[in-house]
């Protein structure tokens, strides 16, 4: 009985451990840089894309520009820069740099620190968060900035899209986006939420080989005395007894 209790306790502990692992909260501090131009995205570190007007799908009204994203020693640098163009015209280009945050199914906190002379505007660098209901929410840099620290308000009040924030919602993607003219230098990245769990595939069992049946072969005499001497001995004894009885008669 004691063994059954111990086994049951062990199983319960394993089950509880599985639940805790599934619902664990983690903080992610690394991201995957990307660069975008005119419908094309490149993931790399560093990643670079160029807007060439009237070429590679870029509108003829765009101005030449370059978007670059890189992650070095935990510092994310995002830029969108144009040659011979006003800030407003460069911002209007179909061009952006950014980075993707992976490994979370919810986002409960997000923050970073700005490097020296880092750009921080109303719309960039911003967080773009897509939830399972298909809505895209965005949270701007300037509205959440205090000194050189940016701590995002993820509720309805902080949601620049006006779609109610992301508190209590499951997310499908999280991206940092720099699509305004300038260079953002982001340090001490921190994104907290529920860890995404990758299911471990169940291994395919190896079929047990079927044994080839064999016909049992019993030994003729076993491991003891042969049977025929015993039969002769009993016969001899029987004849001897008969002879004794006749003599006695």
N, C-alpha and C positions, 0 to 999 in steps of 0.2 A: 504493500500500500504506500509506504514511504517513497519507494522508487517511482510509483505512478505520479505522486504529488510533485516530485522533483522534475520528472519529465514534463508534466503539465506546466510547471513554472518556467521551464526553459523554453517551451514552445511559445508561451505567452510573452516572454521577454523578447524572443525573436520577432514575433508579430508586432509588438510595440515598437521595436527598433525599426522595423520596416515602415511603419506609419510615420514615425518621427523623421526618418530619412526622406520620405516622400513629401512631407510638409515643411521641410527645413527652410529657414530663412538664411540667405547668403548676401554678401556684399561683393559686387563685381567691380573690379578696378581696371580692367583691360577692355579694349575695344578693337574692332576691325576697320581700319581706314578705307575710304573709297573716294573716288572722284567721278563727277557726272558732267556730261555735256551733250545736249541735243538728243536725248533719248538713249544714250549709251553710258553704262556705269562700269567702272573698273575697280575691283577690289585688289589692293596691293599695299605694301608698306615700303616706300612711299607710293602713293597713287597720284597720277596726274592726268588731267583731261584738258583739251584745248578747244575753245570755241572759235571756229573759222567761219566767218559769215558766208552764207550761200554755198557751204560745202559740208559733207558728212551729216546732212540733215539739219544743219544750223540755219536759222532764218537769215535772210539777206540784210535785215535791219539790225542784227546784232553787231557788236563791236568785237574785235579780236581780244581774247582774254584767256587766262589759264587758272584752273582750279587745282590745288594740291593739298593732299592730306598725308600726315606722317605721325607715327607714334614712336617716340624715342625715350627710353628710360622712364616710362610712365607719363610723359608729357605729350599731349596731343596738339599738333599745330595744323590749323585749317586756314586756307586762304582762297580768296577769289579776287583776282587782280586783272585789270584791263590796261591796255596801252592806248594813250591818246583818247581817253573818254572821260566824261564826267562821272562822278560817283553814282548818280541816279541812273545814268545810261548803262553803266557796267552792272549795277544791281539788277537791271531789267534783262540782262543776258540769260539765256537758257543754260546756266552754268552753276555748279555748286561743288563744294567739297563736304566731307562728313565722315562719320564713323558709326558702325552698328554695335549696339550692346547686345550680347548674346547670353543665353543661359537662364533667363528669368521668364516666369509666366505671370507675375504681377510686379508692379513697381510701387513701392511704398515710400521711398525716399531717393532723392537724386541731388548731387551737388558737385561742384568743382571750384577750384581757385583759379583766378586769372593771373597770367604772367604779366611782367612789365609791359606796358603799352599795348596790352591785348585789346582787340576790338570787342565791344559788348553793346549790341544794339537792341532795339525793341523786338526785332524779329530774328536775329542771329547773333551768335550761335544759339540755336534753340533746340529743344527736345521735341521730336515728332514721335508720338506714341499711337499705334494702331491697336484697337481693342477688338475682341471677338465679335462685337456687333457691327463691325465694319467702319466705325467712326475713326477719324484721324484727329487727335488732340495735339495742340502745340503749346509749349511753355517757353516764353521768351527770356532772354538773358537779362536785359536791363531791369525789368519789373521785379526780378528776384535777386538783384545784386545789392550787397551791403559791403562797402569797401572793395576789397579784391575777392570777396567770397560770394558765390552764387549758390543759393539753397532754394530749390524749386518748390513752389506750392502746387501740389498735384490735385487739389480739390477743384470744385466748380469755379470758385473765385479766381483761381490761377490759370484756368484753361482759356487760352486766347482764342480757341475755336468756338467757345460758347456751347460746348457739348457736354457739360456736366462734370468734367474732370475724369480721373481714372481710379479714384479710391474704390476699392472693393471689386474692381473689374479685372478680367483676365486679358492679358496683352498678347498680341501676336508679333509685334515688332517694336523696337526702340532704336531711334537714330538721333544722332547729333547732326545738325545741318547748319552749314555756313553758306548762305546764298546771297548775302549782302557784301558789298565791296569792303575789303579789309582783311586783316590777318588776326585770327583768334589763337591765343596760346592758353591751353587749358591744362591745369595740373591737379594732382590729388583727386582724380576722378573717383566717384563713389556712387554706385547704384545698388539699392537694396530692395529685395523682394523675395518671392517664393522661387526656389530653385527648380528649374526644369529637370525632369527625370527622364533619362533615356532607358527604355525597356531593354532588359537583357534577353536576347533571344534564347529560347529553350533548346538545348542541344538535342539533335535527333538521336534517339536511342539506337545502339548497335544491336541488330538482331542476334539472338543466341543461336549458334550453330545447332542443327538437329543431329543428334547422335544416330549413327547407323545401327539398327537393331541387330543383335547377334543371337544365334541359337545356343542355348545353354548346353554345355557338355558336362555331364556328371561323370565323375571317376568311376571306373568299373568296380573298384574295391574300396574306395574311400581311403582313409589314412590308417585303418586298423588291419586286423588280420583278414586274410582272404576268407570268403564264405565257404568254399568247398571243403577245407580240412575240418571245419566245425561239423558239417553235415556227415562226413565219414566217421567222425568221433562219436556223434550221437547214434549213428547206425551200429557201430561196433559195441557200444554200451548196451544198446537194445538187444543185440544178439547174445551178448554175454549174460544178460539177465535172464533171457529165455533158456539158455543152457543150464543155468543154475537151478531154475525152477524145475526143469525136467529131471535133473539128478536128484533133487530133493524128493520128487515124486517117486 
